[in-house]
Amino acid sequence: RGTGIRVLRITPAMVAFALASARRAAALLARSSRAARAPGSASTRAVSVLATSSSTPRSPRSWCVSRPFASAADVSAFLYTRTHEVLRPMPGGAGEQTRPGSGNVSSRDGKSSREDVVVFRVGLADRAFDLIGDVKGMDKAVKVHTTIAKHENLLALRWEGFKRTASDELYHAVWANMEGVRNFRLPFQSEVVKFNKNALADPYKTVGPSEKGWIAEISVDRHVLELALKNGDVMEEGSYREMCDAEEDEEDAAASRSYP
């Protein structure tokens, strides 16, 4: 009393907020570096940053573009799968990029028309790169103009990266080099229109969360897509972001529990 010195009491909530903000900044920095990676640049592996606590509002992800989504039949927005594929509708509307007479996915009456079919360019969402790092190789599992069943594999993606295996609230963390193979598949029946030739030739420089980083172009019958939306196999942006937030919170908690 009378010393003029004020004591700041640091609460657990303040520490958690600061930690969450720092981790979010690191995640955004990693994503920005990945998106800005130029052809011929030095090899840098993406770092998996398991994000913030639920108490901290998250910024929109860099690949999210807010667009209206009027109904399941009005496919004008990006859609996402539970395994972190992003579906970007092709400009010009349904069926524009399909090959005439290619045997597109059939509609309810067994026939296909331009109005029945929607065309997407499919790639990996930003969250997928948080989980695997960089795509270093791709092996096609099907040919172009092939009708693929629900969950049938289109490609095998060979990846390398770092993964945080443990951490604590004092910014200590344990990381491990990781590599593996990730199957690229969709939760609905569709037809492969084409593959991204640049991605097949050099996936490390090409495959990324931006629109230019797409992997395959597919066509899907509208009613098949509507059923996938109804079942929750495909989601709009808002629902997908909520799913990612829940996954990241759980992974963050698991890494904290694993710290020595």
Summary of the structure (lengths in Angstrom):
residues: 260
radius of gyration: 21.3
end to end distance: 41.9
largest distance: 88.7
contacts: 755
relative contact order: 0.19
helix: 29%
strand: 26%
